[in-house]
Each structure stands twice: as structure tokens, then as C-alpha cells.
């Protein structure tokens, strides 16, 4: 089939999928104004392949056919680096707003691929063949593939099997000769109503008692029994007032599985509980690498906003302003260093593909997440109160209020009032709107919590060199201490 156009992507969404917004079912997602913004944003992933500037970066040959580079095998270090550049450029073209409609699904595929090798080798299963067939189907048809991983969890102090309501984690409720039937719900599933395929992965380690919850599979969003309940949606509006959030926003759903049937050829884990943690952790590493790659353009945008508004406000030379700008630069470049090092020192996993270095990936993600609110604070501090109180475009265009707005929105050296007003609105949209609030929360919880990234860094670190340094300094032999990484990744060392 080859590469699809944005129009073909949009047409493929008219399949009767069950999507709900504010208690009402949406008959055609392509006609809903809020979901339509997400569709236009998702179409960006297809536009890249037809743009003269990005075509070479966004496409590659797979089995002799021109395909989206999102499906390119990660079988060399250069392939890992190129994927990072693609994700970064894709986000930059979306005005700093992430677009996971192809990235997260292929992160899931990479994790499924390596884990299936380990399961098949140990358990005699055939998951690897199924995963490969699904991947080939998606690559050939240029599908958008998204992910549902985070279970709703219920009482988080209890294991899946111990929940009073057994559906707090997605589980197998019936095994049939032709497939499985699942119940449960996943939270925070990004872009599911506007994608072609949905991959489901376990969210945590499982015990033998949790075997029915150790399940991974893929289904089309129009599958019977799959219900997608949308969270807050973007609203159409003036790109002057809201330059990013009216054009480049993803959407989230509570995704309900009500006796959903999955044929065996789309089942990638079905009860092998001892591999749930491996699959979840491997995916997290791939996806956090995607995360640190897509976050670079957002920080570039915030740095540009802070730099320009400082000049327009006439404070660009003030020492405390320059210190804040320098800290934003430091934050950006440390993140960029983590991305580049994670790619350059990627490790091989079972099946021969590369996994971005887990330590540098998690260090980068933690660095971004724990300090992002401070960076936003710097931008807001430099901008001043007009970042939330500046007039709107309608005030500027009004014959009654426009002259006053132009007079009093001037800045340093008679700077253009319209430019300054546009910039205040951009800063408001990025940091103090519904979209800005979304960015603040998703930075903390997207791709896992701060604690998850912190502990994963320790699990993935070889402590041997540090202990050897201690032994050398004291001229002693240390007792036997486990120093090797303890993360359940299927790494080939």
C-alpha cells in the first residue's frame, strides 16, 4: 500500500468506532470540532513524508518499499539517532507539541519484539511471529498505532488479583479456540479515538496469581466492546489568542474493554506473568527516549519566548534576567546531552535491535520532569503579569479599543504592540492556559512518575566501578556485593 496521505488517514477514521464526549456518542470523529483538532495534529505525522524538507528524514525503504521511518528497524546505532532526530523535528513542526500517533505505537512494537524473543525461547510460544506479522501489516499500510498501558489500578496498595473489583487492571476473562476475551479499562490513552490501531501492554510486574492480567495484544479502535471516553478536548479559536492549543493538541481517553474479543494472531502475551515486568520496563525505556527527544523543541520554544519578551520589555540586559535565561539554556543543553548519549551508547537486546541506553534515558527524563515547572516559572517571571492579563485579538481589531491597545501594549524602544501582544498570548497558551496546565501535569506523569524514573536509573546502573573505587582507596578487598543492573530488560551483554 505504501505511504498514506493525510486525507487517506482522515478517511480511515470513519469506521463507526465508539467515542464519547461529555456523555454523548460521537457518530463521526472527523466531524467533531474538538476531536478534529487532534486529527489535524495527527495528520502531521503523514504530512512529513510528503514535505520536500522532511521527506528524507521521515521515510526509508523497508523490504524495498518506501515507508514511514517510524517503522524503521532499530538495528544500528545510526537508526536510533535518526529516530530521535525525526521525533524532535516532528515536534518542532508542531510548535513544540508532542505527536505520539506513530511514535508510541512503534515504541511498543520495539518492546514487544525483544520481549517476544525471550518468551518464545523460554516458553516455546510463537509470539515473535505474531508481533512481526503485526508490525509488517502496520508498516505496509502506513498505520497510526497508539498505546494503552496504564491500568486504572483501583486500590494501588493491592495487586491486580486482590482488587475488590477484578476489572481494575485489564485481564483475560475467557480463552477460546480462536482468541481471548478481555475486560477492564486503561487510563490516559493518548490519541486512541484518532488512530488506526491500539496496542495494549501490561503496566507492572505480575505474580502467578496475576497471570490473567499479564496480557498484551493489538486491536482496531472500532472493535466491538471498546469504548473511548474522552477527557477535556481542545476548542477551536483564534490562533492569535491561542497559537498552539487551537492547532496542535493531543487528546486522552478512559478506554474501556467490555468483553472485547482479540484473535490469537493479535495476542502477544497471554498469562506468562514472569515477563510482564520485562515488557513494561523495556517499553518504558523506548518511550522515555521518545519523550526526551520530543521535549527539546518545547524548551527551545520557551527559551525563545523568554529571550524575546525580555527584549520587548526592555530588561534583556538585567543581570537577574540573563541568569534565568542562562539557566534555561543549561536545562536545554543538559537534556540534549542525555538524548545524544543515550543514542550513542545504546545497548543490544534479544533479537538484535538497539535499546537507547536506559541510564541516560531515565536521567534525561527525570531531569526534564523534575525541573520543568521551574523553567516555566522563569519564563513567566521574565514575561510579567501581561502573560495572563493581556487583551485578546478582538480588542486589538476593534475600532473602539484597538487604538488604546496599540498605544499601551508598546514595549521597549517603541516595539510593535501587536508583536508584543502575540508573544504574551503565546506564553499564556504554553504556560497558563488549559493547554499549559496539561503540559505541567503530563511532564510529571507522562512516561511514568518521577519516582519510577529515579528508581529505574538505579536498577539500570552497574555499581561495580563505584565499589572498586572504594576498594582501591582503602587498599582492601570488599565482600561480595551484587553490582550488576537489576532491571528486567532483555539485554544482550
N, C-alpha and C positions, 0 to 999 in steps of 0.2 A: 504493500500500500504506500510506503514511503512517508515523507513529511506531510503533515496536515496543515492547512491554512487556519488562521484564526476563525474564519467563517465556518469551516468544517468542524472545528472544535465546538463552537457555539451550537451548531445544528445537532451535534451528538448528545446534547444535554436534554433534548426534547424526547424523553423516553418514559414519562409517567412516574418518575421517582417520587417518593413520598417525603415532601419537605413541608415543615410547619413554621409559620412566623406569627408570633403573638396570638396563638391559639387557632389560627386559620390555615387550612391547607393551601399550598401554592400549586395551582394547576400547571403552570409552565414557568420554570425558574428563569427562563430567558426574558420573560416579560415583567418580572418583579423589579421595581426600581432599585431597591437596596441590594438584592442579590445580583442585579445587573452590573453594579459597580464591581463586585467581586469577579464576575465573569469577564468583564473588560480587563481587569487586573490579571486574571489567569491567562487571558489570551496573549498577554505579553510574552509568555513562555514560548508561544508558537511564532510570534512575530520575529523573534530574534533570528530564526533560521532563514528568513526571507529579507533581512536587512543587509545591505551591502557592507555596512560597518562591522556587524557582529556575525555574519554568516560563517566565517571560518572558525570562530570560537564556538559557535552554538551547534555546529554539525560535525559529523565524522562518518566514516564508512564502517559499517558493521555487516560482516558477511557479504561485502561487495556492494551493499546498498547504502545510499545516503540516509543518515538517521540523525536524530537528536543526540547531541553529545551527552545529555543527561544519562543515556543508556550505554555510554562507552565503558568497556571493561576497565577496571582499575588494576590492570596487570603490570603497570610500570609506575615508577615514581613520577614521571612526567605526566601520566594520566591523572594522578591525584592532584598535582599542581594545577593542571589545566582545568579540572573540575572546579577547583577553588576559584580560579580566575573567572570562570563562567558564572558561578553563583554571585560573585562580587559585582561583575558587570551587569548582570541581570537585575540585581537590587539597585544599582546606581541608576539604571534607566527607569526604574520605578520610583524615583525620587526618594530613595532610602528605605522604601517599604519592602519587607520581605515578600517573596512569592514562592511558596513551597509546592506548587501544584505538580511539579515534576521532581523537585529535589528530594522531598521527604519520602516519596514512594521508592525512588531508586536507592536512597539510604537504607530503607527497609529491605530491598532486594539484596543489597550487598551483605547485610547481616544474615539474611536467610540463606544466602548462597554458602557462606563459610560455615554456618552452624549446621546446615544440612549435610555437609561432608562429614562432620564429626558424628552426627546422629546415625547416618547411614552406615558408617564404618563400624560403629559400636553396636547398633541395634539391628542391622540388616534391613533397614527401611529403604524406601525409594523416594524420599523427599527431594533429593537433589535433582532427579529427573523432572519432577513436577515444578520445582522452582525455576529450573532452566527453561522449561516449556512456557511457563507464565511470562518470564522475562522476554523470551523471543516474541511472544504474542504482543506484548506491550510495545516493544521496540519496533516491530514491523508495522504496527498500526499507529505508532506515534501517540500513544495514550497518555493522558494525565493520570498519575497514580498518587493517591494520598494515603494517610495512615490513621488508624485508630489504635492507640496503645494504652492510654491512661484509663484504668477502670474507675468507676465511681467510688469504690472501696468501702462505703458504709462506715463501720467502726474500724478505724485504721489500727487499732490495737489488736485486732483479731485477724487470723489467717483467712484466706478465702473460704475454706470449707467450714470454718467456725462461725461465719456470719449468721445472725438470726434469719436474714433473708438471703438465700443462696445465690441470688442474682446480682449481688454487689460486685462480682467480677464475672466477665464473660466466660461461659462454661459450655461444655458439651452435655446436652440433656438426652441425646439419642444417637446411637450409632446404627446406621442402616447399611445394606449391601451396596448402595450407590453413593453414600456420603454420610455426613453428620448433620445434626440439628443443634443450633446454639441459642442460648438465651443470655440476657444480661444487657449492660449498657457501657459505653465508653464516653468519657468526658473530653472536652477541649479538642474535638476532632476538626482539624483545620481544612477548610475548603471542600469538605465532603459533598455538599449539595451541587458543586460545580465541577466535579471530577468524573473521569471515566471508570476508574477502578478504585476500590478501597481494600487496603491490606490491613489485617488485624494481627497484632503481636501481643504476647503476654507482657505484663508491666513489671513483674517482680520474680524473685526466686519462689519455687514451689516445692512443697514436700510431697511425699507419696499420697498423703490424704488429699492433696490439692490436684491430683492428676487430671481430673476433668477440666480444670482451669488452665492447664498447660496446652493451649491451643493457638495455632496460627493458621491463617487462611486468607484468601482473596475473593471478593465478590464485586459485581457491578452495583452501583448505588440504587438501581431500580429493582433489586432483588426483593421478592415478596417478604414482608415481615420486617424490613429495615425501615426505620423511621428516623428522620433527621429533624430535630427541634432546634431552630436557630436561636442563638443568643442575639445581643444587640447588633443591628446592621448599620452600615454607613447610609447616609442620606444624601440624595442629590443636592447640589447647591452651587454657589458661586466659587469658581476656582481662584478668584481674587481673595475672598474671605477665608477659604479653606483649600489651599493649593494642593495638598496631598490627600487629605481624607475624603475628598469627593471623587478621587480617581484611582487611588492605589491602596486599597484596604482588603485584607483577607477577612473571612468570616469563620465563626466557630459554631459547632453544634454539640448538643447532647444526642448521641447516636444510639438508638435503642434497637436491640436484636430480639424480636419476638418470634421465637420458633423459626429462625432463619435456616434454610437448608443450604448446605455447601457440598457440592460434589467432590468426591475423593481427589480428583485431579487438581483441585484448588485447595487442598488441605496440606499444610506444610509442617504441622506438629499436632499430634493428637494423643496426648497423655504421657509423653516422655518427659515427665516433670523435672528430671535432673538436668535438662537442657534449657529450661525456661530462663534461668538467670543468665546463661551464656548468650542466648538470643537477645534478651532485653539489654544486656550490657554492651554487646557488640553493636547493636543498633544505636544505642546512646552515644557511643564514640563516633560512629559515622555521622550521626545527626548533629552532634555538638561541633564537629568540624564544619559542617554546613553552616551552623549558627555563627561561629566566629568569622566565617567568610562573608556572610551576608550582613554582618553588623558593621563592617568597615565603612560602607557608604553612608550609613546613618550618622556615624561620628564625623565623617568628612562634612556632611551637611550641617551638623550642629556647630562645628568649628567655623565653617564659612559664615553661618548666621551670626555667631558671636563676634567674629572679626569685622564684618561689615557694619553691624549695628553699633559697635564701639566707635567706628569712624564716623558714622552718621550722627551719633550722639555727641561727638567731639571729645571723647575720652580715650581714644585709641593709644595715646602716649602715656596715660596714667600708669604708674608702676603696679598698682594692685590689679588693674585690668590686664596688663601684659602678663602678670603672674598667672592669672586664671587662664588666659589663652595658652600659655606655656604648659600648664597642667593638662589642658585638653589635648594638646599636641603629644605630650608624653603618654597619655592614656591611649591615644590612637596608635602611636608607633609601637608601644609595647604589645598591643593586640595584634598588629600586623606582624610583628616578630614571632609571636606564638603561632600564627597561621602558617607562616613560611617555614618555620622549624618543624611543625607537626607534619607538613607535607614532605619536607626534605628527609626526615628521619622516620618515615612510615615503616611499619613492620608487616611482614607477610603473614597471612592467616591460611588456614586449611583451604585448599582449592587454588592457592597461588596468587590470589589478589592481595592488594596492599590495604592496610588499615592505617589511617593517619595516626601518628604517634599518640597513644592515649594520654600520656602525661602532659605533653604540651597542649593537646586539645583541651583537656579539662582545666589546665592552668589558665589558658586563654579565655575559656568560657566563664570561669569563676572571676577572673579579672574584670571582664566586661560587666558581668551581672552585679557584682557587689559594689562597683563604683559608678554605675550608670546614673543613679539618682544624684550623685554629687556633680557629675558633668552637666546634667540638666539644670541643677541649681546654679552652676557657674553661668550658663547661658542666660537664664532668667535674671540673674543678678546684674549681668552686664547690660541686658536689654532695658531693664527698668519696668515700671508699672504699666506702660503702654502695651506691654506684651499681652495683657488681659483686658485693657480698657480702651484700646484704640477703636476709632469708628470703623464702620463697615464700608464696603464698596458703594452701597446705596447712598450713604451720607456724602461720599466723595462726588457722586454723579448728580446729586440733587442740586437744582439751581438755587435752592434756598440755603442749604447747608454747605454745599461744595466750596464756595469761596472761603468760608471760615475754616473748613478742614484743611484746605491747601495753605492757608495762612499760618495756622497754628500747628500743623504737623511737620513744618520745616525743621531741619536739624542744623548741624554744624555747617558753617560756610554756605548757608542758603541751600542746603541739599534738597533735592527734589522731594516734595511732600508725598507724592504718590509712591515713589520707590520706598521711602521710609515706612509708609503705611502698609505696603505689601509685605515688607520684611517683618514688621510686627505681627501681621496676620500669619505669616509662615511660622514664626516662633511660637505663636499661640497654638497653631494647629499641631506642631510637633511636640509641644511640651505641656500644654494647659487645656487641651480640648478633650473630648471623649477619646479621640484617637491618641492623644498624648498620654492620657491615663492608661489606655490599653498598652502602650509601649512600656510604661513604667512597670506594670504588673507582668507582662509577658517576658520582660527581661529577667525578672526574678524567678519565674516559674517555668518559662518555656525551656524545653530540652532538659528538664529536671531542676530540682531545687538547688540552692547554694550548698546545702549540706551534702547532697548527692555528688556534686562535682568535687567538693573538698575531699570527701572520703574516697572517691574514685581515684583521685590523684595519688593518694597514699597506697591504695590497692595496686596501682599500676607501676609503682616505683620500686626499683631494685635498691634496697637499703645496704647492700653489700659494701660498696665503696665508702660509705659513711662510717660503717663499723670498722672497716680495715684502717681508716684514718685514725680512729680511736686506738686500735691495737698498736699501730705504728708509733703514735705519740707516747704511749705508755710502755712501749717495748715489752708487751705481753701477748700471750695467746688468749683470745677470747673464747668463752664457752660457745658451744654450737647454738646459733640463733638463726631462725628462719629469716632469710633476707630477700627471697625472690618475690616478685609480684604475686598477689593472691587473687587478682581479678579473674573471673571465669571466662576469659576470652579465648577463642580457639586459635591462639597464636602459634605459628611455626617459628621456633627459635633456632 
